[in-house]
Amino acid sequence: MIETRGLVKRYGSNIALDRVDLDVPDGGVYGLVGPNGAGKTTLLALLSGLRKPTEGTIAVGADASKIAVLPDTPRFDPWLTAREVVELARHLTTSGGKPDRVEEVLNEAGLGHDADRRVGGFSRGMLQRLGIAATVVGDPELLMLDEPSSALDPMGRREVLDLVSRLRGQATVLFSSHILGDVQEVSDTVGILNRGRLLYQGPIHDLLVGQATPVYTLRVRADPVAVGEALRGEPWVTGVKMTPPDTLRISVTGMKSAEQALAPFLAAARVPVISFAPEDVDLEQVFLELTT
């Protein structure tokens, strides 16, 4: 759906994006993550045509009339009601569409009971919900969402994530977020941006399996300091961190090596074990490894 090659954006001497090659698969959910100032908002602005690149090419596989963009802080005329905002968006995008679509998306966004309120009194979270409703009412083929759940409470975030999940296969969704758990939950593909450079891009499963350092959590009844010192001498151990009173986090060269060696080591050392298990890898762990 989206392909960029050698994409560069400069603001004077500052390089906001540095030769970004983005590949967003058709019909999937692409999560774009990165620290503040990484270039996420700039990238979305270039893709949506709101800004022009300094160098490079952009190819988008959807007609401009079928692209919807939600900024991170949506604003609307305060004298309009929520229903009027979404009806206006529907009319501007698909004037021939069914009118009951307005009610449908307002309910999906959690604004069904506030449809006839003027939006000048809406909180930031309610404006975020309204922006999402106005974005999806035209049934776009490509949605670009900039921090769509950043201002929402846990229930609002849940509704947004459910909506994004339902869109999978019906539209292509590209969204940026600093809430890494949200990206991990709903994305098929992830891109990690840092200081304008795309550090990783690909299926999220491949990232979690292939990038993070494997770690085992071990709880013992013996002296954890002595056990940790002994473990550091093993060739398959790359690091040991202790959490009092009885827990060790053991970084290993690979899960296969640890599976074969850890249990025999503990048995030979006669270490009384409470439990040990591999840690689940999450996107936050991988993100920190790649960006720090």
SEMARTI-539053 format. One record per residue (C-alpha): residue number from 1; x, y, z; residue in one letter. Coordinates in Angstrom, 1 decimal. Example, Ala and Ser with C-alpha at 12.3 -4.5 7.8 and 13.67 -1.06 7.14 Angstrom:
<sites>
{site 1,{12.3,-4.5,7.8},'a'}
{site 2,{13.7,-1.1,7.1},'s'}
</sites>
This chain:
<sites>
{site 1,{0.0,0.0,0.0},'m'}
{site 2,{2.9,2.4,0.8},'i'}
{site 3,{6.4,2.4,-0.5},'e'}
{site 4,{9.1,5.0,0.1},'t'}
{site 5,{12.7,5.0,-1.1},'r'}
{site 6,{15.5,7.1,0.2},'g'}
{site 7,{13.0,9.5,1.9},'l'}
{site 8,{14.7,12.5,3.4},'v'}
{site 9,{13.2,15.5,5.2},'k'}
{site 10,{15.4,18.4,6.3},'r'}
{site 11,{14.5,21.5,8.2},'y'}
{site 12,{17.5,23.8,7.6},'g'}
{site 13,{20.5,21.9,9.0},'s'}
{site 14,{18.3,19.5,11.0},'n'}
{site 15,{17.6,16.1,9.4},'i'}
{site 16,{14.2,14.9,10.5},'a'}
{site 17,{14.2,11.8,8.3},'l'}
{site 18,{17.3,10.1,6.9},'d'}
{site 19,{16.8,7.9,3.9},'r'}
{site 20,{13.8,6.0,5.1},'v'}
{site 21,{12.6,3.0,3.0},'d'}
{site 22,{9.1,2.2,4.2},'l'}
{site 23,{7.1,-0.8,3.1},'d'}
{site 24,{3.5,-1.0,4.4},'v'}
{site 25,{1.7,-4.2,3.3},'p'}
{site 26,{-1.8,-3.9,1.8},'d'}
{site 27,{-4.7,-4.8,4.2},'g'}
{site 28,{-2.6,-5.0,7.4},'g'}
{site 29,{-1.9,-3.0,10.5},'v'}
{site 30,{1.5,-1.3,10.6},'y'}
{site 31,{2.7,0.1,13.9},'g'}
{site 32,{5.3,2.9,13.8},'l'}
{site 33,{7.1,3.4,17.1},'v'}
{site 34,{10.0,5.6,18.2},'g'}
{site 35,{10.9,8.0,21.0},'p'}
{site 36,{9.8,11.7,20.9},'n'}
{site 37,{11.5,13.5,18.1},'g'}
{site 38,{12.2,10.3,16.1},'a'}
{site 39,{10.4,11.6,13.0},'g'}
{site 40,{7.1,9.7,13.3},'k'}
{site 41,{4.8,12.7,12.8},'t'}
{site 42,{7.0,14.1,10.0},'t'}
{site 43,{6.8,10.8,8.2},'l'}
{site 44,{3.0,10.7,8.4},'l'}
{site 45,{2.8,14.2,7.2},'a'}
{site 46,{4.9,13.4,4.1},'l'}
{site 47,{2.9,10.3,3.3},'l'}
{site 48,{-0.4,12.2,3.5},'s'}
{site 49,{0.9,15.0,1.3},'g'}
{site 50,{0.8,17.6,4.0},'l'}
{site 51,{4.5,18.2,3.6},'r'}
{site 52,{6.9,17.7,0.8},'k'}
{site 53,{10.1,15.5,1.1},'p'}
{site 54,{13.5,17.0,0.6},'t'}
{site 55,{14.6,13.9,-1.3},'e'}
{site 56,{13.3,10.5,-2.2},'g'}
{site 57,{10.1,9.0,-3.6},'t'}
{site 58,{6.7,8.1,-2.1},'i'}
{site 59,{4.2,5.6,-3.8},'a'}
{site 60,{0.8,5.1,-2.3},'v'}
{site 61,{-1.6,2.5,-3.6},'g'}
{site 62,{-4.8,4.3,-2.8},'a'}
{site 63,{-6.6,7.2,-4.4},'d'}
{site 64,{-6.4,10.4,-2.5},'a'}
{site 65,{-10.2,10.3,-1.9},'s'}
{site 66,{-9.7,7.0,-0.1},'k'}
{site 67,{-7.0,8.1,2.4},'i'}
{site 68,{-7.9,9.3,5.8},'a'}
{site 69,{-5.5,11.0,8.3},'v'}
{site 70,{-6.0,11.6,12.0},'l'}
{site 71,{-3.6,14.1,13.6},'p'}
{site 72,{-2.5,13.5,17.2},'d'}
{site 73,{-4.5,16.5,18.5},'t'}
{site 74,{-7.7,16.8,16.3},'p'}
{site 75,{-9.6,20.1,16.5},'r'}
{site 76,{-13.1,20.9,15.2},'f'}
{site 77,{-15.3,24.0,15.0},'d'}
{site 78,{-16.6,24.3,18.6},'p'}
{site 79,{-20.2,25.3,17.6},'w'}
{site 80,{-20.8,22.0,15.7},'l'}
{site 81,{-22.3,18.9,17.4},'t'}
{site 82,{-20.4,15.6,17.3},'a'}
{site 83,{-23.1,14.3,14.9},'r'}
{site 84,{-22.6,17.3,12.6},'e'}
{site 85,{-18.8,16.9,12.6},'v'}
{site 86,{-19.1,13.3,11.5},'v'}
{site 87,{-21.9,14.0,9.0},'e'}
{site 88,{-19.7,16.7,7.4},'l'}
{site 89,{-16.8,14.3,7.2},'a'}
{site 90,{-19.1,11.7,5.6},'r'}
{site 91,{-20.4,14.2,3.1},'h'}
{site 92,{-16.9,15.4,2.1},'l'}
{site 93,{-15.7,11.9,1.5},'t'}
{site 94,{-18.6,9.7,0.4},'t'}
{site 95,{-21.6,11.9,-0.1},'s'}
{site 96,{-23.5,9.0,-1.6},'g'}
{site 97,{-22.8,6.7,1.4},'g'}
{site 98,{-25.5,5.6,3.8},'k'}
{site 99,{-26.5,8.2,6.4},'p'}
{site 100,{-26.8,5.6,9.2},'d'}
{site 101,{-23.0,5.1,9.0},'r'}
{site 102,{-22.7,8.3,11.1},'v'}
{site 103,{-24.6,6.7,14.0},'e'}
{site 104,{-22.6,3.5,13.6},'e'}
{site 105,{-19.2,5.1,13.9},'v'}
{site 106,{-20.2,7.5,16.7},'l'}
{site 107,{-21.3,4.4,18.7},'n'}
{site 108,{-18.1,2.6,17.8},'e'}
{site 109,{-16.1,5.5,19.1},'a'}
{site 110,{-18.1,5.6,22.4},'g'}
{site 111,{-19.9,8.9,21.6},'l'}
{site 112,{-23.4,7.7,20.9},'g'}
{site 113,{-24.7,9.4,24.1},'h'}
{site 114,{-22.9,12.7,23.2},'d'}
{site 115,{-23.8,12.9,19.6},'a'}
{site 116,{-25.9,16.1,20.0},'d'}
{site 117,{-23.4,17.9,22.3},'r'}
{site 118,{-21.4,20.8,20.9},'r'}
{site 119,{-17.8,19.8,20.7},'v'}
{site 120,{-16.5,23.0,22.2},'g'}
{site 121,{-17.1,21.4,25.6},'g'}
{site 122,{-15.4,18.1,24.8},'f'}
{site 123,{-12.3,16.9,26.7},'s'}
{site 124,{-9.2,16.0,24.8},'r'}
{site 125,{-10.1,12.3,25.0},'g'}
{site 126,{-13.5,12.9,23.6},'m'}
{site 127,{-12.0,15.0,20.7},'l'}
{site 128,{-9.7,12.0,20.0},'q'}
{site 129,{-12.7,9.7,19.8},'r'}
{site 130,{-14.5,12.1,17.6},'l'}
{site 131,{-11.5,12.4,15.3},'g'}
{site 132,{-11.5,8.6,15.0},'i'}
{site 133,{-15.2,8.6,14.1},'a'}
{site 134,{-14.7,11.3,11.5},'a'}
{site 135,{-11.7,9.4,10.1},'t'}
{site 136,{-13.4,6.0,9.5},'v'}
{site 137,{-16.9,7.3,8.4},'v'}
{site 138,{-15.9,7.4,4.8},'g'}
{site 139,{-14.7,3.8,4.8},'d'}
{site 140,{-11.2,4.7,3.6},'p'}
{site 141,{-8.8,2.2,2.1},'e'}
{site 142,{-5.8,3.7,3.9},'l'}
{site 143,{-5.9,5.2,7.5},'l'}
{site 144,{-3.0,7.0,9.0},'m'}
{site 145,{-3.4,7.6,12.7},'l'}
{site 146,{-0.9,9.7,14.7},'d'}
{site 147,{-1.0,8.6,18.4},'e'}
{site 148,{-4.7,7.6,18.2},'p'}
{site 149,{-5.0,6.5,21.8},'s'}
{site 150,{-2.6,8.9,23.6},'s'}
{site 151,{-5.3,11.0,25.3},'a'}
{site 152,{-7.7,8.2,26.1},'l'}
{site 153,{-8.5,6.4,29.4},'d'}
{site 154,{-8.1,2.6,29.5},'p'}
{site 155,{-11.6,2.0,28.2},'m'}
{site 156,{-11.2,4.4,25.4},'g'}
{site 157,{-7.9,2.8,24.4},'r'}
{site 158,{-9.6,-0.6,24.4},'r'}
{site 159,{-12.3,0.6,22.1},'e'}
{site 160,{-9.7,2.2,19.7},'v'}
{site 161,{-7.6,-1.0,19.6},'l'}
{site 162,{-10.7,-3.1,18.9},'d'}
{site 163,{-11.7,-0.8,16.1},'l'}
{site 164,{-8.2,-1.0,14.6},'v'}
{site 165,{-8.3,-4.8,14.8},'s'}
{site 166,{-11.7,-4.9,13.1},'r'}
{site 167,{-10.3,-2.8,10.2},'l'}
{site 168,{-7.7,-5.5,9.4},'r'}
{site 169,{-8.4,-6.9,6.0},'g'}
{site 170,{-10.9,-4.1,5.2},'q'}
{site 171,{-8.4,-1.3,5.1},'a'}
{site 172,{-4.7,-0.7,5.6},'t'}
{site 173,{-3.9,1.0,8.9},'v'}
{site 174,{-0.6,2.8,9.6},'l'}
{site 175,{-0.5,4.2,13.1},'f'}
{site 176,{2.2,5.7,15.3},'s'}
{site 177,{2.2,5.3,19.0},'s'}
{site 178,{4.5,5.5,22.0},'h'}
{site 179,{2.3,3.0,23.8},'i'}
{site 180,{4.3,-0.1,22.9},'l'}
{site 181,{1.8,-2.6,24.3},'g'}
{site 182,{-0.9,-1.2,22.0},'d'}
{site 183,{1.4,-1.6,19.0},'v'}
{site 184,{2.3,-5.2,20.0},'q'}
{site 185,{-1.3,-6.1,20.4},'e'}
{site 186,{-2.8,-5.0,17.1},'v'}
{site 187,{0.1,-4.8,14.6},'s'}
{site 188,{1.1,-7.3,11.9},'d'}
{site 189,{4.2,-5.3,10.9},'t'}
{site 190,{6.2,-2.8,13.0},'v'}
{site 191,{8.7,-0.1,12.1},'g'}
{site 192,{11.1,1.3,14.7},'i'}
{site 193,{12.2,4.9,14.0},'l'}
{site 194,{15.0,6.6,15.9},'n'}
{site 195,{16.6,10.0,15.1},'r'}
{site 196,{15.1,9.9,11.6},'g'}
{site 197,{16.4,6.4,10.7},'r'}
{site 198,{14.4,3.3,10.3},'l'}
{site 199,{16.2,0.8,12.6},'l'}
{site 200,{13.9,-2.2,12.0},'y'}
{site 201,{11.0,-3.0,9.7},'q'}
{site 202,{9.2,-6.3,9.4},'g'}
{site 203,{6.7,-8.8,11.0},'p'}
{site 204,{6.4,-8.2,14.7},'i'}
{site 205,{6.8,-11.9,15.4},'h'}
{site 206,{10.2,-11.9,13.7},'d'}
{site 207,{11.3,-8.8,15.6},'l'}
{site 208,{10.3,-10.3,19.0},'l'}
{site 209,{11.9,-13.7,18.3},'v'}
{site 210,{15.0,-12.5,16.5},'g'}
{site 211,{16.1,-9.3,18.1},'q'}
{site 212,{15.7,-9.4,21.9},'a'}
{site 213,{18.3,-11.1,24.1},'t'}
{site 214,{16.9,-14.3,25.5},'p'}
{site 215,{16.4,-14.2,29.3},'v'}
{site 216,{15.6,-16.8,31.9},'y'}
{site 217,{14.2,-15.9,35.4},'t'}
{site 218,{15.5,-18.1,38.1},'l'}
{site 219,{14.4,-18.2,41.8},'r'}
{site 220,{16.5,-20.1,44.3},'v'}
{site 221,{16.6,-20.9,48.0},'r'}
{site 222,{20.4,-20.7,48.0},'a'}
{site 223,{22.5,-17.6,48.1},'d'}
{site 224,{21.6,-15.8,44.8},'p'}
{site 225,{25.0,-14.0,44.8},'v'}
{site 226,{27.0,-17.2,44.8},'a'}
{site 227,{24.7,-18.8,42.2},'v'}
{site 228,{25.1,-15.7,40.0},'g'}
{site 229,{28.9,-15.7,40.2},'e'}
{site 230,{28.9,-19.3,39.2},'a'}
{site 231,{26.6,-18.7,36.3},'l'}
{site 232,{28.8,-15.9,35.0},'r'}
{site 233,{31.5,-18.4,34.3},'g'}
{site 234,{29.4,-20.5,31.9},'e'}
{site 235,{30.0,-19.9,28.2},'p'}
{site 236,{26.3,-19.8,27.3},'w'}
{site 237,{25.6,-17.0,29.9},'v'}
{site 238,{26.0,-13.4,28.7},'t'}
{site 239,{24.9,-11.6,31.9},'g'}
{site 240,{23.3,-12.1,35.3},'v'}
{site 241,{21.2,-9.5,37.2},'k'}
{site 242,{20.0,-10.2,40.8},'m'}
{site 243,{16.7,-9.0,42.3},'t'}
{site 244,{16.6,-9.6,46.1},'p'}
{site 245,{15.8,-11.7,47.9},'p'}
{site 246,{15.9,-14.8,45.6},'d'}
{site 247,{15.6,-13.9,41.9},'t'}
{site 248,{18.2,-13.9,39.1},'l'}
{site 249,{17.7,-12.7,35.5},'r'}
{site 250,{20.0,-14.7,33.3},'i'}
{site 251,{20.8,-13.5,29.8},'s'}
{site 252,{21.9,-16.3,27.5},'v'}
{site 253,{23.3,-16.7,24.0},'t'}
{site 254,{20.3,-18.6,22.8},'g'}
{site 255,{17.2,-20.4,24.1},'m'}
{site 256,{18.4,-23.8,22.8},'k'}
{site 257,{21.7,-23.5,24.7},'s'}
{site 258,{19.9,-22.5,27.9},'a'}
{site 259,{17.4,-25.3,27.6},'e'}
{site 260,{20.3,-27.9,27.3},'q'}
{site 261,{22.6,-26.4,29.9},'a'}
{site 262,{20.7,-24.6,32.7},'l'}
{site 263,{19.0,-27.6,34.3},'a'}
{site 264,{22.2,-29.7,34.4},'p'}
{site 265,{24.1,-26.8,35.8},'f'}
{site 266,{21.7,-26.3,38.6},'l'}
{site 267,{21.6,-30.0,39.4},'a'}
{site 268,{25.4,-30.4,39.4},'a'}
{site 269,{25.7,-27.3,41.6},'a'}
{site 270,{23.0,-28.8,43.9},'r'}
{site 271,{21.2,-25.4,43.9},'v'}
{site 272,{17.7,-25.6,45.5},'p'}
{site 273,{15.4,-24.2,42.9},'v'}
{site 274,{12.0,-22.6,43.5},'i'}
{site 275,{11.3,-22.0,39.8},'s'}
{site 276,{12.9,-21.1,36.4},'f'}
{site 277,{11.4,-20.2,33.1},'a'}
{site 278,{12.1,-18.1,30.0},'p'}
{site 279,{10.8,-14.5,30.0},'e'}
{site 280,{8.2,-13.5,27.5},'d'}
{site 281,{9.7,-11.1,25.1},'v'}
{site 282,{7.8,-7.9,24.6},'d'}
{site 283,{8.1,-4.9,22.2},'l'}
{site 284,{9.3,-2.6,25.0},'e'}
{site 285,{12.3,-4.8,25.7},'q'}
{site 286,{13.3,-5.0,22.0},'v'}
{site 287,{12.7,-1.3,21.5},'f'}
{site 288,{15.0,-0.3,24.4},'l'}
{site 289,{17.7,-2.7,23.0},'e'}
{site 290,{17.5,-1.1,19.6},'l'}
{site 291,{17.3,2.6,20.6},'t'}
{site 292,{19.7,2.8,23.6},'t'}
</sites>
